[in-house]
Amino acid sequence: MGDNSRIGDTLFVPAMGKVSTRSRTGCLTCRRRKKKCDERQPICSGCDRNQLACEWFSNELVPRTRRSRCRRQLAVIQLPHEAQAMLNVFAVPKPGMAERLLSHFIDHSPRWLSTRTGTRRSDFLKYLLPAVFGSLQVHNCVLMIASADLAKYCRDDVEVQAVAVEYYGKAVSALQGSLNEELASMAAYNLPGSDYTPLAVLLLCLHECQNFTNSTRIVPHLNAAAALLLRRLHYTPEDLALRSFLFELFCYYFSLVAFSHGSKLSLCQASSIFSSPIVTQYLQQGNVMGTSQRLFMCIFRISMLAEKVLSERQLHDSPARTELVTIEQQLIAWQAELPTRGDADVAWLNDAITSELYRLACLIYIKKVLDTALSDQSPPIQALVLAFVEHLSHLPPDAPSNNILCWPLVVAGLSAVVATHQRAISTRLGQIYDIWRSDILCQSAAFLRQKWRDDRSPNRHSAASSCGEQEKGQDDSTVAINDILKLQFPVILV
């Protein structure tokens, strides 16, 4: 027995009967194949005979005690549904997923971020893509947007659904670090940080508009963007095109959110941005808003003045009302003369019609702010709605400016009383949804349809008559219904 040798925990008896026990420390290949291993190193006999890769535990690894298969299966079966979902969500994306999402963003982002036509449709990518590759945070935001959009079309793709949540979490969590760096830079050098930080914030706004309708998500982002961009008004940017893009995105989102949720926004900081001459220069780039920049500035100004008019309604010559009347006169003077020929330049025609739709909606907005007793059936209002619908009919269903039409469609739709006008506005919202797939469009259409049903309700007219008798002929019910400042919008109209 002196010739016996011990290797690990296995006892070999060379001379007498083939007595051996299964190795517990054999090579990994034999253990996976459930074969005996003579533990010869570096290549055991079994792997050598079968021409297999002989793998061993490294010295640093400690083998774990194996759990029986039935216990493992039982543990998975008994795992709560929420826990299984968590494991799926935070799984590491497969190789190639990031490339797939980036390709989706490049192909589809022009319909979210541009109103241009032809080769100018994707101009913004020239300065957005360098930011994607220069900042991990912007990179995560872009993948967040792409995965959330792709998930709308691939509802059965578990991996796409999982990475949509994964990248959203990465983008939001990384933002805290970037904001801390911004604060440190201001404290140490009195200089703003990289423009990538406000870009990431505004990309979050884009994500919320595409996928959510809850104002509690987008409002904090816009307030943060206002604070970040206010610091950049007096500093020369490293990339002028990117800086212009930032301010254009901000002015677009902030002006329209101020219309429906202005009381929750940092209006004072935003006012300094909107009134800055340098911002007017930045907006000339026109990728997001085309040639409608001045109308977005008007929307913000009207929204600011509307709150003052509400508190000064007993004064017929208040400063806010006087300024609103001045803006109304400017809007009337801005009327575009659209060509009647069919060979007009497509890009110019798209911009001109879009600007005209915004101009008409702004006029409706001002008239209803200045005179809440003005009924929807009144000739001035209906003349504006008719002109709006006629111009809308000249805009193709797949027009590049579809992504910025929700606001004028809803504002004009609030005063549409003719069935054909209502149908044209509702149809356009549906056409845009087919392309853009945002719940903002669905809920805006549902909001309008409910308003139209309420207007046709007999109970409303009887209530209006009783109120009219009580108030010496003044229809207070009409005042309450037509008062655009008292409407509770279910979504942000961007």
C-alpha positions in Angstrom: 0.0 0.0 0.0 3.1 2.2 0.2 2.6 2.9 -3.6 -0.7 4.5 -3.0 -0.8 8.2 -4.0 -3.3 10.9 -3.1 -4.2 13.7 -5.4 -6.8 16.1 -4.0 -9.5 14.0 -2.4 -9.2 11.0 -4.8 -7.5 7.7 -3.7 -6.0 5.6 -6.5 -5.1 2.0 -5.9 -2.9 1.0 -8.9 -2.5 -2.7 -8.3 -5.6 -4.1 -6.8 -9.2 -4.0 -8.3 -10.2 -0.7 -10.0 -11.4 1.0 -6.8 -11.9 4.7 -7.3 -14.3 7.3 -6.3 -15.7 10.2 -8.3 -13.4 13.2 -8.2 -14.7 16.3 -6.5 -11.7 18.4 -7.6 -11.3 17.2 -11.2 -11.1 19.5 -14.2 -14.2 21.6 -15.1 -14.7 19.9 -18.4 -15.0 16.4 -16.9 -17.3 17.8 -14.2 -19.6 19.4 -16.7 -19.6 16.1 -18.7 -20.2 14.1 -15.5 -17.2 11.9 -16.3 -14.4 10.6 -14.0 -11.2 12.6 -14.1 -7.8 11.3 -13.3 -6.8 14.9 -12.4 -3.7 14.7 -14.5 -2.5 18.2 -15.2 -2.3 20.2 -17.3 -4.5 17.9 -19.5 -6.3 15.0 -17.9 -6.5 11.7 -19.7 -10.2 12.1 -20.5 -9.8 15.5 -22.2 -6.7 14.3 -24.0 -8.4 11.2 -25.3 -11.5 13.1 -26.5 -9.5 16.2 -27.8 -11.4 18.5 -25.4 -10.2 21.8 -23.8 -9.2 20.8 -20.3 -10.2 23.7 -17.9 -9.3 24.0 -14.3 -10.3 26.3 -11.4 -7.8 29.1 -10.9 -6.1 29.3 -7.6 -8.2 32.4 -6.7 -11.5 30.7 -7.3 -13.2 28.6 -4.7 -15.7 26.0 -6.0 -19.2 26.6 -4.7 -21.3 23.9 -3.2 -23.6 22.6 -6.0 -27.3 22.9 -5.4 -29.5 20.1 -6.5 -31.3 20.7 -9.8 -34.7 20.3 -8.2 -33.9 22.9 -5.6 -32.7 25.4 -8.2 -35.9 24.9 -10.3 -38.1 25.3 -7.2 -36.3 28.5 -6.3 -37.0 30.0 -9.8 -40.6 28.8 -9.8 -41.3 30.4 -6.4 -39.5 33.7 -7.3 -42.1 36.5 -7.2 -43.2 37.9 -10.5 -41.9 41.4 -9.5 -38.4 39.9 -8.7 -38.3 38.0 -11.9 -39.1 41.2 -13.8 -36.4 43.0 -11.9 -33.8 40.4 -13.0 -35.0 40.7 -16.6 -34.9 44.5 -16.6 -31.4 44.9 -15.2 -29.9 42.2 -17.4 -26.8 43.3 -19.4 -27.8 44.2 -23.0 -26.5 41.8 -25.6 -23.6 42.8 -27.8 -24.9 44.8 -30.7 -27.9 46.3 -28.9 -26.2 49.7 -28.5 -25.3 49.8 -32.2 -28.9 48.9 -33.1 -30.3 51.6 -30.9 -27.9 54.2 -32.2 -28.8 53.3 -35.7 -32.5 53.7 -34.8 -31.8 57.1 -33.4 -30.0 58.3 -36.5 -32.8 57.1 -38.7 -35.8 58.3 -36.7 -34.6 61.3 -34.7 -35.2 63.8 -37.6 -39.0 63.4 -37.1 -38.6 64.3 -33.4 -36.0 67.0 -33.6 -36.3 68.7 -37.0 -38.8 70.5 -39.1 -36.4 70.8 -42.1 -36.8 69.1 -45.5 -34.5 67.4 -47.9 -30.8 67.3 -46.9 -31.3 69.8 -44.1 -33.6 67.3 -42.3 -30.7 65.7 -40.4 -28.4 68.7 -40.1 -28.6 68.6 -36.3 -26.8 65.3 -36.2 -23.6 67.0 -37.3 -23.3 68.5 -33.8 -25.4 66.1 -31.8 -23.5 62.9 -32.7 -20.1 64.3 -31.6 -21.8 65.0 -28.2 -23.0 61.4 -28.1 -19.5 60.0 -28.6 -17.9 62.7 -26.3 -20.2 62.3 -23.3 -21.3 59.0 -21.7 -24.3 60.8 -20.2 -25.5 62.1 -23.6 -24.8 58.6 -25.1 -27.0 57.0 -22.5 -29.7 59.6 -23.1 -29.7 58.9 -26.8 -29.9 55.2 -26.2 -32.7 55.8 -23.7 -34.7 57.7 -26.3 -34.1 55.2 -29.1 -34.9 52.2 -26.9 -38.1 53.7 -25.7 -39.2 54.5 -29.2 -38.2 51.1 -30.6 -40.1 49.5 -27.7 -43.4 50.9 -29.2 -42.9 48.9 -32.3 -41.4 45.8 -30.8 -43.8 45.1 -27.9 -42.9 41.4 -27.9 -39.2 41.9 -27.8 -38.3 41.4 -24.2 -34.8 42.6 -24.5 -35.8 45.9 -26.1 -38.4 46.4 -23.4 -35.7 45.7 -20.8 -33.1 48.0 -22.1 -35.6 50.8 -22.4 -35.9 50.8 -18.6 -32.2 50.1 -18.1 -31.0 53.1 -20.1 -33.7 55.4 -18.6 -32.3 54.5 -15.1 -28.7 55.1 -16.3 -29.5 58.5 -17.8 -31.3 59.8 -14.8 -28.7 58.5 -12.3 -25.8 59.9 -14.3 -27.4 63.4 -14.4 -26.8 63.8 -10.7 -23.1 63.5 -11.2 -23.1 66.0 -14.0 -25.0 68.5 -12.0 -22.6 68.2 -9.2 -19.7 68.8 -11.6 -21.5 71.9 -12.9 -21.9 73.2 -9.3 -18.2 72.5 -8.5 -17.1 74.3 -11.7 -19.2 77.4 -10.8 -17.9 77.4 -7.2 -14.2 77.0 -8.2 -13.9 79.0 -11.4 -17.2 80.9 -11.7 -17.7 79.2 -15.1 -20.5 77.0 -16.4 -19.7 73.4 -17.2 -20.0 71.5 -20.4 -22.9 72.1 -22.7 -23.4 68.4 -22.6 -25.2 68.7 -19.2 -28.1 70.9 -20.4 -28.2 68.8 -23.6 -28.8 65.7 -21.5 -31.5 67.5 -19.5 -33.3 68.6 -22.7 -33.0 65.1 -24.2 -34.8 63.9 -21.0 -37.6 66.4 -21.9 -37.8 64.8 -25.4 -38.0 61.4 -23.8 -40.8 62.4 -21.5 -42.8 64.0 -24.4 -42.5 60.9 -26.4 -43.4 58.4 -23.7 -45.2 60.1 -20.8 -47.9 62.6 -20.2 -47.3 63.3 -16.6 -46.2 66.9 -16.0 -44.3 66.0 -12.8 -41.6 64.5 -15.0 -40.9 67.2 -17.6 -41.4 70.3 -15.4 -38.4 69.7 -13.1 -36.2 69.0 -16.2 -37.3 72.3 -17.7 -36.6 74.2 -14.5 -33.2 72.7 -14.3 -32.5 73.5 -18.0 -33.5 77.2 -17.4 -31.0 77.5 -14.5 -28.2 75.8 -16.6 -28.8 77.9 -19.7 -29.2 81.2 -17.9 -25.5 80.8 -16.8 -24.5 80.3 -20.4 -25.9 83.5 -21.8 -22.7 85.5 -21.1 -20.1 82.9 -22.0 -18.8 82.1 -25.5 -19.6 78.5 -26.4 -17.0 76.1 -27.7 -19.6 74.8 -30.2 -21.9 77.6 -31.5 -24.1 75.2 -33.4 -24.7 73.0 -30.4 -25.3 76.0 -28.2 -27.9 77.3 -30.7 -29.6 73.9 -30.7 -29.8 73.9 -26.9 -31.6 77.2 -26.8 -33.9 76.3 -29.6 -35.0 73.1 -27.9 -35.4 75.0 -24.6 -37.5 77.8 -26.0 -39.7 75.3 -27.9 -40.5 73.2 -24.8 -40.6 76.0 -22.3 -43.0 78.2 -24.2 -45.6 75.5 -24.7 -45.3 74.0 -21.2 -45.8 77.6 -19.9 -49.1 77.6 -21.7 -50.6 74.6 -19.9 -48.5 74.4 -16.7 -46.9 77.8 -16.3 -47.6 78.0 -12.6 -45.1 75.2 -11.9 -42.2 76.6 -14.0 -39.4 79.0 -13.1 -40.8 81.8 -15.2 -38.5 84.5 -13.9 -35.3 82.7 -15.1 -37.0 81.8 -18.3 -38.0 85.4 -18.9 -34.4 86.5 -18.8 -33.6 83.9 -21.4 -36.4 84.7 -23.8 -35.7 88.5 -23.6 -32.0 88.1 -24.3 -30.9 89.4 -27.8 -28.3 86.6 -28.1 -31.1 84.0 -27.8 -32.8 85.6 -30.8 -29.6 85.0 -32.7 -29.4 81.4 -31.5 -32.9 80.7 -32.7 -32.1 81.6 -36.3 -30.7 78.1 -36.9 -34.3 76.9 -37.1 -33.8 73.1 -37.0 -36.5 72.5 -34.4 -38.9 75.4 -35.0 -38.3 76.2 -38.6 -39.2 79.8 -39.3 -41.7 80.0 -36.5 -39.3 81.2 -33.8 -40.9 84.5 -33.2 -44.3 82.8 -32.7 -42.9 80.6 -29.9 -41.6 83.8 -28.3 -45.1 85.2 -28.6 -46.7 82.1 -27.0 -44.4 82.4 -24.0 -45.1 86.2 -23.7 -48.9 85.7 -24.0 -48.8 82.9 -21.4 -47.0 85.3 -19.0 -49.4 88.1 -19.7 -52.5 85.9 -19.4 -51.8 85.3 -15.7 -51.7 89.1 -15.1 -54.8 89.6 -17.1 -56.6 87.1 -14.9 -55.7 89.0 -11.8 -56.5 92.4 -13.4 -59.8 91.6 -15.1 -61.6 94.4 -13.3 -59.2 96.8 -15.1 -60.1 97.4 -18.7 -56.9 99.3 -19.5 -54.4 97.3 -17.4 -50.8 97.2 -18.7 -51.0 93.4 -19.4 -54.2 93.9 -21.5 -52.5 96.8 -23.4 -49.5 94.6 -24.2 -51.7 91.7 -25.3 -53.5 94.0 -27.7 -50.2 95.2 -29.1 -49.1 91.5 -29.7 -52.5 90.9 -31.4 -51.8 93.7 -33.8 -48.4 92.3 -34.5 -49.8 88.9 -35.2 -52.3 90.4 -37.6 -49.5 92.2 -39.5 -47.5 88.9 -39.7 -50.1 87.2 -42.0 -48.3 85.1 -44.6 -49.2 85.3 -48.3 -49.1 81.7 -49.4 -48.6 80.9 -53.1 -51.5 79.5 -55.1 -49.2 77.6 -57.5 -48.5 74.0 -57.0 -44.8 74.3 -57.8 -43.9 76.3 -54.7 -40.7 75.4 -52.9 -41.6 72.5 -50.5 -39.4 73.6 -47.7 -40.7 77.2 -47.8 -44.3 76.1 -48.1 -44.0 73.8 -45.1 -42.5 76.6 -43.0 -45.0 79.1 -44.2 -48.1 76.9 -43.4 -46.7 75.9 -40.0 -46.1 79.5 -39.1 -49.6 80.5 -40.3 -51.1 77.7 -38.1 -49.3 79.0 -35.1 -50.2 82.6 -35.9 -53.9 81.8 -36.2 -53.8 79.7 -33.0 -52.1 82.6 -31.1 -54.8 85.0 -32.3 -57.5 82.6 -31.0 -55.7 82.4 -27.7 -55.4 86.1 -27.3 -59.0 86.8 -28.2 -60.2 84.3 -25.6 -57.9 85.7 -23.0 -59.0 89.3 -23.6 -62.7 88.5 -23.7 -63.8 85.4 -21.9 -67.5 86.2 -22.8 -66.7 85.8 -26.5 -68.4 82.6 -27.5 -66.9 80.0 -29.8 -69.7 80.6 -32.2 -68.8 84.2 -32.6 -67.8 85.3 -36.2 -64.3 86.5 -35.2 -63.4 83.1 -33.7 -65.0 81.0 -36.4 -63.3 83.0 -39.1 -59.9 82.1 -37.5 -60.9 78.5 -37.1 -62.0 78.3 -40.8 -58.7 79.8 -41.9 -56.8 77.4 -39.7 -58.5 74.3 -41.2 -58.0 75.5 -44.7 -54.3 76.0 -44.2 -54.1 72.6 -42.4 -55.5 70.9 -45.5 -52.5 72.1 -47.6 -50.0 70.5 -45.2 -49.2 66.8 -46.2 -50.1 64.1 -43.6 -46.3 63.4 -43.3 -45.2 67.0 -43.1 -41.8 67.5 -41.3 -43.4 70.0 -39.0 -45.9 67.4 -37.6 -43.8 67.0 -34.5 -44.6 70.6 -33.4 -48.3 70.8 -34.4 -50.0 69.5 -31.2 -50.3 72.9 -29.6 -52.0 74.8 -32.5 -54.3 71.9 -33.2 -55.6 71.8 -29.6 -55.9 75.6 -29.3 -57.9 75.8 -32.6 -59.8 72.7 -31.7 -61.1 74.2 -28.5 -63.1 76.7 -30.6 -64.1 74.3 -33.4 -67.9 74.0 -33.5 -68.4 72.8 -37.1 -68.2 69.0 -37.5 -66.0 69.1 -40.5 -63.5 71.3 -38.7 -63.5 69.0 -35.7 -63.0 66.0 -37.9 -60.0 67.7 -39.7 -58.3 68.5 -36.5 -58.9 65.1 -34.9 -57.8 63.3 -38.1 -54.5 65.2 -38.1 -53.8 64.3 -34.5 -54.4 60.7 -35.4 -52.1 60.9 -38.5 -49.3 62.4 -36.4 -49.8 59.6 -33.8 -49.3 57.0 -36.4 -45.9 58.4 -37.2 -44.8 59.7 -33.7 -46.6 57.3 -31.3 -46.8 59.7 -28.4 -49.6 59.4 -25.8 -49.7 63.2 -25.8 -51.5 63.1 -29.1 -54.0 60.4 -28.0 -54.9 62.2 -24.8 -55.1 65.6 -26.6 -57.5 64.1 -29.1 -59.6 62.6 -26.3 -59.6 65.9 -24.5 -61.0 67.7 -27.5 -63.6 65.0 -28.3 -64.8 65.3 -24.7 -65.0 69.0 -25.0 -67.0 68.8 -28.2 -69.4 66.3 -26.6 -69.9 68.6 -23.7 -70.6 71.5 -26.0 -73.4 69.4 -27.7 -74.9 68.3 -24.5 -78.5 69.6 -23.9 -77.7 70.0 -20.1 -75.0 72.5 -20.9 -77.4 74.7 -22.8 -80.1 74.5 -20.1 -77.5 75.4 -17.5 -76.4 78.4 -19.6 -79.9 79.6 -19.9 -80.5 79.5 -16.1 -77.3 81.3 -15.5 -78.2 84.0 -18.0 -81.5 84.7 -16.2 -79.6 85.0 -12.9 -77.0 87.4 -14.2 -79.2 89.8 -16.2 -78.6 88.3 -19.5 -74.9 87.6 -19.1 -74.0 84.0 -19.8 -71.7 83.1 -17.0 -71.7 79.5 -18.1 -70.2 80.6 -21.4 -67.6 82.6 -19.5 -66.6 79.5 -17.5 -66.5 77.2 -20.5 -64.7 79.6 -22.9 -62.2 80.8 -20.4 -59.1 79.2 -21.8 -57.1 80.1 -18.6 -59.4 77.9 -16.5 -59.1 74.8 -18.6 -57.3 71.9 -17.0 -55.2 70.4 -19.7 -54.6 66.6 -19.2 -51.2 66.7 -20.9 -48.5 69.1 -21.9 -49.2 70.2 -25.5 -45.8 69.7 -27.1 
